[in-house]
Amino acid sequence: MKKRVGPRGWLTAGVAASVLAGGSVVFGASPAAAAACGASLSVKTAGASAAWDVACDAGHIHVVGWVKDTDNDGQCARVRVEYADGDKWYSPRACPEGTKVGFASPWSSTKSQIINAYLYEFDV
């Protein structure tokens, strides 16, 4: 999967299992509560955990945090960030079990005060 940068964003609850580019099926997507600039979130799935802060500067927004694989299940963990125009950015993947990776999504290219981000697991 390629990392894509996109402008704007919003953070809402819920992601159902879905198919991503490349045919990987998402397992254990963790919904996140609505948040905006200054929010701090900590989320878990059955085999992963992550925490991130939503930061803003001059009206632009991004997410900074970490993701960790917590289960020896053959899956990796990743955080997906969605911008309001539909573009997505993916954190580096964390695997195997015990691997913890820090990340910072790109700043939105247009002004926005809310972003959409999810923790999920996927087959490698």
C-alpha positions in Angstrom: 0.0 0.0 0.0 1.3 3.5 -0.8 1.1 6.3 1.7 -1.0 9.1 0.4 -1.2 12.6 1.7 -4.5 14.4 1.7 -6.0 17.7 3.0 -8.6 18.3 5.7 -10.2 15.8 8.0 -12.7 14.7 10.6 -12.7 12.2 13.4 -15.8 10.0 13.8 -16.7 6.7 15.4 -16.7 3.4 13.7 -15.1 1.4 10.9 -16.5 -1.9 9.8 -14.2 -4.6 8.4 -13.4 -3.6 4.8 -11.1 -4.5 1.9 -8.2 -2.1 1.4 -6.2 -1.7 -1.8 -4.0 -4.7 -2.4 -6.7 -7.1 -1.1 -5.9 -7.0 2.6 -8.9 -7.5 4.8 -9.1 -5.3 7.9 -9.6 -7.2 11.1 -10.4 -5.7 14.5 -10.9 -2.1 13.5 -11.2 0.0 16.6 -13.6 2.9 16.5 -12.4 6.2 17.9 -14.6 8.9 19.5 -15.0 12.2 17.7 -12.1 14.5 18.4 -10.5 17.7 17.2 -7.4 19.8 17.8 -5.8 19.0 21.2 -7.5 15.6 21.7 -5.5 12.6 23.0 -6.8 9.1 22.2 -5.8 5.6 23.3 -7.4 2.7 21.5 -7.1 -1.1 21.5 -8.2 -4.1 19.4 -7.8 -7.8 20.3 -4.2 -7.8 19.1 -3.0 -4.1 18.9 -2.9 -0.9 20.8 -2.2 2.7 19.8 -2.3 6.2 21.2 -2.2 9.5 19.4 -2.6 13.3 19.8 -4.4 15.5 17.4 -2.4 18.6 16.8 -3.2 21.9 14.9 -1.1 24.7 13.7 -2.3 27.7 11.8 -5.6 25.9 11.1 -3.9 22.8 9.7 -4.2 19.4 11.5 -2.3 16.1 11.9 -1.9 13.1 14.2 1.2 12.1 16.2 1.5 8.9 18.2 2.5 5.2 18.2 1.1 1.8 17.3 1.9 -1.6 18.8 1.3 -5.2 17.8 0.3 -7.0 21.0 -0.6 -10.5 19.8 1.3 -13.3 18.1 -1.5 -13.8 15.5 0.3 -13.3 12.3 -1.2 -9.9 11.7 0.2 -6.4 11.8 -1.2 -3.3 13.3 -1.5 0.1 11.7 -3.3 3.5 12.1 -5.2 4.9 9.2 -5.8 8.6 9.0 -8.5 9.9 6.7 -8.8 13.5 5.5 -12.1 15.1 4.6 -11.5 14.9 0.9 -11.2 11.1 1.2 -7.4 10.8 0.9 -5.8 8.5 3.4 -2.4 8.1 5.1 -1.2 5.0 6.8 1.3 4.8 9.7 4.2 2.4 9.4 3.1 -1.1 10.3 3.9 -2.7 13.6 4.7 -6.4 13.7 5.6 -9.0 14.9 4.2 -9.1 18.4 5.8 -6.5 20.7 6.8 -4.1 17.9 6.0 -0.5 18.7 6.3 2.2 16.0 6.0 5.9 16.3 4.4 8.0 13.6 3.3 11.5 12.5 0.8 11.9 9.7 1.4 14.8 7.3 -0.2 18.1 8.0 -3.5 18.8 6.1 -2.9 21.0 3.1 -6.1 22.9 3.8 -7.4 24.3 7.0 -9.4 21.8 9.1 -10.0 21.4 12.9 -11.0 17.7 12.9 -9.4 14.4 11.5 -10.5 10.8 11.2 -8.1 8.1 12.5 -8.5 4.4 13.2 -6.4 1.5 14.7 -6.7 -1.7 12.8 -5.0 -5.1 12.2 -4.4 -6.8 8.9 -3.0 -10.0 7.4 0.5 -9.7 6.0 
